[in-house]
Every structure is written in structure tokens, then in C-alpha cells.
Amino acid sequence: MKLNKHIAALCIGTFCLGVAELGIVPVLTDVAHSLHVSIPQAGLYISAYAAGVCAGIIGLLVFARSVNLKYTLLAAAVLILVGNASAALAQNDYMMLAARFISGSPHG
């Protein structure tokens, strides 16, 4: 059976988005302690990602309709990279919320 490279890229991308979305759940208490916030307050990081998904789909529908699909996918990949790197390097609560929002925006 031959593996289609387009299907493989789609599978890898879906896996990466799933890890970015739900990967914070098992380490939420550690993230809360390292950023000196309560665990319920750190739960907002998950909500920030979801809000980014909602805002991202609206932005995609409005702005990306007339743009070449290749450039749209490249921009989404860059946003995912920037958002996840920013979340990994976040120094405080607000930086983490912004980073999670940014990394959720291309998910839509």
C-alpha cells in the first residue's frame, strides 16, 4: 500500500494541532506553579486557545478567501510555530494567555 504524501502531511498537521490544543492539560498544575497562578486561573490557557480558534476562523473567512492557499497554509504554520514557541517561553500569565490565543488562531 502506497502512502499518499498529501494524506501524510494532513495527518502530521492534525496530530500537531491536537498536541498543541490538549498537550497542556496533563501539565496544567506544573504550568500554574511555574507562572505563580492558581490552577483554575491556569485553566484559562485552555479557554484562550479555544477563543483563538473562534477568532481565527472568522479571520480566515474574511481575509484569506482571496489569498493563495499555499500562502495561507504557510502563514498558519508560522502562527502555530510562533504561538507555541511563545507559550514555551512565557514568563507570566498574560504572555501565556496571548501565546495560547495566537497558537489557537490557525486551528480554525
Backbone torsions as a table, in degrees:
resi	resn	phi	psi	omega
1	MET	NA	128.1	-177.3
2	LYS	-91.5	134.4	179.9
3	LEU	-88.8	124.5	178.1
4	ASN	-75.5	129.1	-176.2
5	LYS	-66.9	-28.0	178.5
6	HIS	-70.9	-40.3	177.7
7	ILE	-67.5	-38.8	177.9
8	ALA	-62.9	-43.2	178.3
9	ALA	-64.1	-39.7	177.6
10	LEU	-64.2	-41.5	178.5
11	CYS	-64.5	-43.9	179.4
12	ILE	-64.7	-43.1	178.6
13	GLY	-63.3	-41.5	178.3
14	THR	-64.9	-40.9	177.2
15	PHE	-61.9	-45.3	-179.4
16	CYS	-63.1	-41.2	177.8
17	LEU	-66.3	-39.0	177.6
18	GLY	-64.2	-41.1	177.3
19	VAL	-66.4	-40.8	179.3
20	ALA	-64.9	-35.9	-178.1
21	GLU	-75.6	-48.8	-170.9
22	LEU	-105.7	-3.2	-178.1
23	GLY	-67.9	-20.4	-178.7
24	ILE	-78.9	-20.8	-174.1
25	VAL	-59.0	-49.6	-178.2
26	PRO	-71.0	-18.9	-178.1
27	VAL	-109.7	16.0	-175.1
28	LEU	-61.5	-40.5	179.5
29	THR	-65.2	-39.4	178.3
30	ASP	-66.4	-39.8	177.8
31	VAL	-64.9	-41.5	179.2
32	ALA	-61.8	-43.3	179.3
33	HIS	-66.8	-40.5	-177.8
34	SER	-71.5	-27.2	178.0
35	LEU	-97.9	4.0	175.5
36	HIS	59.6	47.1	175.1
37	VAL	-127.8	164.5	177.1
38	SER	-74.9	161.4	-179.2
39	ILE	-65.1	-42.6	175.7
40	PRO	-62.3	-34.8	177.7
41	GLN	-68.4	-36.4	177.3
42	ALA	-68.6	-23.3	175.5
43	GLY	-62.6	-19.5	176.1
44	LEU	-66.5	-18.2	177.2
45	TYR	-64.6	-34.8	176.9
46	ILE	-70.2	-40.7	178.1
47	SER	-67.1	-34.2	178.2
48	ALA	-64.6	-37.6	176.6
49	TYR	-63.8	-44.2	-179.9
50	ALA	-64.1	-38.6	177.0
51	ALA	-65.5	-36.3	175.8
52	GLY	-63.9	-37.4	177.2
53	VAL	-63.1	-44.6	-179.8
54	CYS	-65.0	-44.2	179.1
55	ALA	-68.9	-35.0	-178.8
56	GLY	-66.3	-38.0	-179.8
57	ILE	-70.0	-34.5	176.3
58	ILE	-66.5	-44.8	177.5
59	GLY	-62.9	-37.8	178.8
60	LEU	-66.1	-42.3	179.7
61	LEU	-67.0	-36.1	-175.9
62	VAL	-81.6	-48.4	-170.0
63	PHE	-97.1	-30.1	-170.5
64	ALA	-94.3	2.9	-179.6
65	ARG	-64.3	-38.4	-175.0
66	SER	-93.5	-1.0	-177.7
67	VAL	-93.6	148.2	176.9
68	ASN	-57.0	137.8	-177.4
69	LEU	-59.4	-37.6	-179.8
70	LYS	-61.6	-42.4	179.4
71	TYR	-71.2	-33.7	177.4
72	THR	-65.1	-44.1	178.5
73	LEU	-66.2	-37.8	177.6
74	LEU	-65.1	-43.4	178.0
75	ALA	-63.2	-39.3	178.0
76	ALA	-64.3	-42.2	178.6
77	ALA	-63.4	-39.1	178.3
78	VAL	-66.5	-41.4	178.0
79	LEU	-63.2	-39.5	177.4
80	ILE	-63.6	-44.9	179.7
81	LEU	-62.6	-48.2	-178.9
82	VAL	-63.9	-44.5	-179.4
83	GLY	-63.9	-44.8	-178.9
84	ASN	-70.8	-37.8	175.9
85	ALA	-65.5	-39.2	178.1
86	SER	-66.1	-38.3	177.8
87	ALA	-65.9	-37.6	179.3
88	ALA	-68.1	-29.4	-177.4
89	LEU	-102.8	7.9	-176.2
90	ALA	-61.9	136.0	-178.6
91	GLN	-101.7	-18.7	-179.4
92	ASN	-147.4	-179.9	-175.0
93	ASP	-63.1	-43.7	-176.8
94	TYR	-68.3	-36.9	176.9
95	MET	-65.0	-40.0	-179.8
96	MET	-67.6	-41.4	177.9
97	LEU	-61.6	-44.7	179.3
98	ALA	-65.1	-41.5	-179.2
99	ALA	-65.3	-40.7	178.8
100	ARG	-67.3	-36.7	176.1
101	PHE	-63.5	-45.0	-179.6
102	ILE	-64.0	-43.4	-179.0
103	SER	-71.0	-21.3	176.7
104	GLY	-83.4	-21.3	-173.8
105	SER	-62.8	-37.9	178.2
106	PRO	-77.2	-10.7	-177.1
107	HIS	-65.0	-31.3	-179.5
108	GLY	-62.1	NA	NA
